[in-house]
Amino acid sequence: MQPQGKTTMKANQEVLNNLSSRSSFLDFVFLIFDVFSK
């Protein structure tokens, strides 16, 4: 039971990391879009 909870926690952490990196990537894309639209 304990190891499974650990892996679930790790999986959640990876998902959160992916989400944060994706949001920063989107911020970067929107920043470039802003520059080109002006």
PDB file of N, CA, C and O in Angstrom:
ATOM      1  N   MET A   1       0.837  -1.206   0.000  1.00  0.00           N
ATOM      2  CA  MET A   1       0.000   0.000   0.000  1.00  0.00           C
ATOM      3  C   MET A   1       0.877   1.264   0.000  1.00  0.00           C
ATOM      4  O   MET A   1       0.613   2.216  -0.734  1.00  0.00           O
ATOM      5  N   GLN A   2       1.909   1.252   0.825  1.00  0.00           N
ATOM      6  CA  GLN A   2       2.761   2.450   0.939  1.00  0.00           C
ATOM      7  C   GLN A   2       3.480   2.789  -0.369  1.00  0.00           C
ATOM      8  O   GLN A   2       3.437   3.944  -0.793  1.00  0.00           O
ATOM      9  N   PRO A   3       4.140   1.824  -1.026  1.00  0.00           N
ATOM     10  CA  PRO A   3       4.848   2.145  -2.275  1.00  0.00           C
ATOM     11  C   PRO A   3       3.919   2.707  -3.339  1.00  0.00           C
ATOM     12  O   PRO A   3       4.303   3.606  -4.087  1.00  0.00           O
ATOM     13  N   GLN A   4       2.688   2.178  -3.413  1.00  0.00           N
ATOM     14  CA  GLN A   4       1.764   2.654  -4.444  1.00  0.00           C
ATOM     15  C   GLN A   4       1.443   4.138  -4.221  1.00  0.00           C
ATOM     16  O   GLN A   4       1.395   4.924  -5.168  1.00  0.00           O
ATOM     17  N   GLY A   5       1.226   4.504  -2.952  1.00  0.00           N
ATOM     18  CA  GLY A   5       0.961   5.906  -2.636  1.00  0.00           C
ATOM     19  C   GLY A   5       2.135   6.783  -3.043  1.00  0.00           C
ATOM     20  O   GLY A   5       1.959   7.913  -3.499  1.00  0.00           O
ATOM     21  N   LYS A   6       3.348   6.235  -2.866  1.00  0.00           N
ATOM     22  CA  LYS A   6       4.540   6.996  -3.239  1.00  0.00           C
ATOM     23  C   LYS A   6       4.573   7.240  -4.748  1.00  0.00           C
ATOM     24  O   LYS A   6       4.845   8.354  -5.197  1.00  0.00           O
ATOM     25  N   THR A   7       4.296   6.194  -5.524  1.00  0.00           N
ATOM     26  CA  THR A   7       4.346   6.346  -6.982  1.00  0.00           C
ATOM     27  C   THR A   7       3.255   7.303  -7.446  1.00  0.00           C
ATOM     28  O   THR A   7       3.460   8.078  -8.380  1.00  0.00           O
ATOM     29  N   THR A   8       2.089   7.250  -6.790  1.00  0.00           N
ATOM     30  CA  THR A   8       1.013   8.170  -7.166  1.00  0.00           C
ATOM     31  C   THR A   8       1.452   9.609  -6.912  1.00  0.00           C
ATOM     32  O   THR A   8       1.211  10.499  -7.728  1.00  0.00           O
ATOM     33  N   MET A   9       2.102   9.821  -5.765  1.00  0.00           N
ATOM     34  CA  MET A   9       2.589  11.158  -5.438  1.00  0.00           C
ATOM     35  C   MET A   9       3.593  11.614  -6.490  1.00  0.00           C
ATOM     36  O   MET A   9       3.570  12.766  -6.923  1.00  0.00           O
ATOM     37  N   LYS A  10       4.477  10.700  -6.897  1.00  0.00           N
ATOM     38  CA  LYS A  10       5.495  11.053  -7.891  1.00  0.00           C
ATOM     39  C   LYS A  10       4.835  11.368  -9.226  1.00  0.00           C
ATOM     40  O   LYS A  10       5.235  12.312  -9.907  1.00  0.00           O
ATOM     41  N   ALA A  11       3.828  10.585  -9.607  1.00  0.00           N
ATOM     42  CA  ALA A  11       3.133  10.818 -10.874  1.00  0.00           C
ATOM     43  C   ALA A  11       2.459  12.184 -10.848  1.00  0.00           C
ATOM     44  O   ALA A  11       2.510  12.929 -11.827  1.00  0.00           O
ATOM     45  N   ASN A  12       1.826  12.509  -9.720  1.00  0.00           N
ATOM     46  CA  ASN A  12       1.183  13.817  -9.609  1.00  0.00           C
ATOM     47  C   ASN A  12       2.209  14.935  -9.747  1.00  0.00           C
ATOM     48  O   ASN A  12       1.945  15.952 -10.387  1.00  0.00           O
ATOM     49  N   GLN A  13       3.377  14.741  -9.145  1.00  0.00           N
ATOM     50  CA  GLN A  13       4.434  15.753  -9.233  1.00  0.00           C
ATOM     51  C   GLN A  13       4.871  15.939 -10.682  1.00  0.00           C
ATOM     52  O   GLN A  13       5.102  17.063 -11.127  1.00  0.00           O
ATOM     53  N   GLU A  14       4.984  14.832 -11.413  1.00  0.00           N
ATOM     54  CA  GLU A  14       5.392  14.930 -12.820  1.00  0.00           C
ATOM     55  C   GLU A  14       4.342  15.675 -13.632  1.00  0.00           C
ATOM     56  O   GLU A  14       4.674  16.489 -14.494  1.00  0.00           O
ATOM     57  N   VAL A  15       3.065  15.389 -13.350  1.00  0.00           N
ATOM     58  CA  VAL A  15       1.982  16.080 -14.062  1.00  0.00           C
ATOM     59  C   VAL A  15       2.042  17.575 -13.770  1.00  0.00           C
ATOM     60  O   VAL A  15       1.898  18.398 -14.674  1.00  0.00           O
ATOM     61  N   LEU A  16       2.256  17.920 -12.500  1.00  0.00           N
ATOM     62  CA  LEU A  16       2.343  19.337 -12.135  1.00  0.00           C
ATOM     63  C   LEU A  16       3.524  19.998 -12.830  1.00  0.00           C
ATOM     64  O   LEU A  16       3.417  21.126 -13.311  1.00  0.00           O
ATOM     65  N   ASN A  17       4.644  19.297 -12.882  1.00  0.00           N
ATOM     66  CA  ASN A  17       5.825  19.843 -13.562  1.00  0.00           C
ATOM     67  C   ASN A  17       5.540  20.058 -15.039  1.00  0.00           C
ATOM     68  O   ASN A  17       5.928  21.078 -15.608  1.00  0.00           O
ATOM     69  N   ASN A  18       4.862  19.098 -15.663  1.00  0.00           N
ATOM     70  CA  ASN A  18       4.532  19.225 -17.082  1.00  0.00           C
ATOM     71  C   ASN A  18       3.600  20.412 -17.303  1.00  0.00           C
ATOM     72  O   ASN A  18       3.761  21.160 -18.267  1.00  0.00           O
ATOM     73  N   LEU A  19       2.626  20.583 -16.410  1.00  0.00           N
ATOM     74  CA  LEU A  19       1.683  21.690 -16.546  1.00  0.00           C
ATOM     75  C   LEU A  19       2.409  23.024 -16.408  1.00  0.00           C
ATOM     76  O   LEU A  19       2.166  23.948 -17.185  1.00  0.00           O
ATOM     77  N   SER A  20       3.297  23.127 -15.423  1.00  0.00           N
ATOM     78  CA  SER A  20       3.998  24.394 -15.216  1.00  0.00           C
ATOM     79  C   SER A  20       4.904  24.717 -16.400  1.00  0.00           C
ATOM     80  O   SER A  20       4.979  25.871 -16.821  1.00  0.00           O
ATOM     81  N   SER A  21       5.589  23.721 -16.937  1.00  0.00           N
ATOM     82  CA  SER A  21       6.467  23.971 -18.082  1.00  0.00           C
ATOM     83  C   SER A  21       5.633  24.317 -19.308  1.00  0.00           C
ATOM     84  O   SER A  21       6.038  25.139 -20.129  1.00  0.00           O
ATOM     85  N   ARG A  22       4.461  23.685 -19.430  1.00  0.00           N
ATOM     86  CA  ARG A  22       3.599  23.981 -20.574  1.00  0.00           C
ATOM     87  C   ARG A  22       3.070  25.406 -20.481  1.00  0.00           C
ATOM     88  O   ARG A  22       3.020  26.112 -21.489  1.00  0.00           O
ATOM     89  N   SER A  23       2.672  25.842 -19.282  1.00  0.00           N
ATOM     90  CA  SER A  23       2.136  27.192 -19.130  1.00  0.00           C
ATOM     91  C   SER A  23       3.217  28.227 -19.418  1.00  0.00           C
ATOM     92  O   SER A  23       2.937  29.258 -20.029  1.00  0.00           O
ATOM     93  N   SER A  24       4.443  27.968 -18.987  1.00  0.00           N
ATOM     94  CA  SER A  24       5.527  28.910 -19.269  1.00  0.00           C
ATOM     95  C   SER A  24       5.822  28.937 -20.765  1.00  0.00           C
ATOM     96  O   SER A  24       6.161  29.983 -21.318  1.00  0.00           O
ATOM     97  N   PHE A  25       5.692  27.781 -21.415  1.00  0.00           N
ATOM     98  CA  PHE A  25       5.885  27.722 -22.866  1.00  0.00           C
ATOM     99  C   PHE A  25       4.800  28.531 -23.567  1.00  0.00           C
ATOM    100  O   PHE A  25       5.079  29.239 -24.535  1.00  0.00           O
ATOM    101  N   LEU A  26       3.555  28.430 -23.081  1.00  0.00           N
ATOM    102  CA  LEU A  26       2.461  29.204 -23.666  1.00  0.00           C
ATOM    103  C   LEU A  26       2.704  30.694 -23.456  1.00  0.00           C
ATOM    104  O   LEU A  26       2.463  31.498 -24.357  1.00  0.00           O
ATOM    105  N   ASP A  27       3.183  31.066 -22.261  1.00  0.00           N
ATOM    106  CA  ASP A  27       3.511  32.472 -22.004  1.00  0.00           C
ATOM    107  C   ASP A  27       4.537  32.964 -23.014  1.00  0.00           C
ATOM    108  O   ASP A  27       4.432  34.079 -23.525  1.00  0.00           O
ATOM    109  N   PHE A  28       5.527  32.130 -23.299  1.00  0.00           N
ATOM    110  CA  PHE A  28       6.573  32.481 -24.260  1.00  0.00           C
ATOM    111  C   PHE A  28       5.974  32.686 -25.646  1.00  0.00           C
ATOM    112  O   PHE A  28       6.322  33.638 -26.344  1.00  0.00           O
ATOM    113  N   VAL A  29       5.064  31.779 -26.044  1.00  0.00           N
ATOM    114  CA  VAL A  29       4.428  31.884 -27.366  1.00  0.00           C
ATOM    115  C   VAL A  29       3.603  33.162 -27.453  1.00  0.00           C
ATOM    116  O   VAL A  29       3.658  33.877 -28.454  1.00  0.00           O
ATOM    117  N   PHE A  30       2.835  33.449 -26.397  1.00  0.00           N
ATOM    118  CA  PHE A  30       2.008  34.660 -26.426  1.00  0.00           C
ATOM    119  C   PHE A  30       2.879  35.915 -26.451  1.00  0.00           C
ATOM    120  O   PHE A  30       2.521  36.915 -27.073  1.00  0.00           O
ATOM    121  N   LEU A  31       4.016  35.855 -25.775  1.00  0.00           N
ATOM    122  CA  LEU A  31       4.934  36.994 -25.778  1.00  0.00           C
ATOM    123  C   LEU A  31       5.418  37.266 -27.199  1.00  0.00           C
ATOM    124  O   LEU A  31       5.420  38.412 -27.648  1.00  0.00           O
ATOM    125  N   ILE A  32       5.830  36.212 -27.908  1.00  0.00           N
ATOM    126  CA  ILE A  32       6.274  36.361 -29.299  1.00  0.00           C
ATOM    127  C   ILE A  32       5.125  36.870 -30.165  1.00  0.00           C
ATOM    128  O   ILE A  32       5.313  37.733 -31.023  1.00  0.00           O
ATOM    129  N   PHE A  33       3.932  36.324 -29.928  1.00  0.00           N
ATOM    130  CA  PHE A  33       2.760  36.750 -30.702  1.00  0.00           C
ATOM    131  C   PHE A  33       2.507  38.241 -30.492  1.00  0.00           C
ATOM    132  O   PHE A  33       2.192  38.959 -31.441  1.00  0.00           O
ATOM    133  N   ASP A  34       2.647  38.709 -29.238  1.00  0.00           N
ATOM    134  CA  ASP A  34       2.477  40.134 -28.936  1.00  0.00           C
ATOM    135  C   ASP A  34       3.476  40.965 -29.726  1.00  0.00           C
ATOM    136  O   ASP A  34       3.115  41.990 -30.304  1.00  0.00           O
ATOM    137  N   VAL A  35       4.716  40.532 -29.751  1.00  0.00           N
ATOM    138  CA  VAL A  35       5.772  41.291 -30.437  1.00  0.00           C
ATOM    139  C   VAL A  35       5.473  41.393 -31.927  1.00  0.00           C
ATOM    140  O   VAL A  35       5.636  42.456 -32.526  1.00  0.00           O
ATOM    141  N   PHE A  36       5.033  40.284 -32.526  1.00  0.00           N
ATOM    142  CA  PHE A  36       4.794  40.301 -33.968  1.00  0.00           C
ATOM    143  C   PHE A  36       3.513  41.042 -34.343  1.00  0.00           C
ATOM    144  O   PHE A  36       3.398  41.553 -35.457  1.00  0.00           O
ATOM    145  N   SER A  37       2.547  41.104 -33.421  1.00  0.00           N
ATOM    146  CA  SER A  37       1.273  41.749 -33.761  1.00  0.00           C
ATOM    147  C   SER A  37       1.359  43.267 -33.640  1.00  0.00           C
ATOM    148  O   SER A  37       0.463  43.977 -34.097  1.00  0.00           O
ATOM    149  N   LYS A  38       2.442  43.774 -33.022  1.00  0.00           N
ATOM    150  CA  LYS A  38       2.547  45.231 -32.863  1.00  0.00           C
ATOM    151  C   LYS A  38       3.206  45.891 -34.067  1.00  0.00           C
ATOM    152  O   LYS A  38       3.368  47.111 -34.089  1.00  0.00           O
TER     153      LYS A  38
END
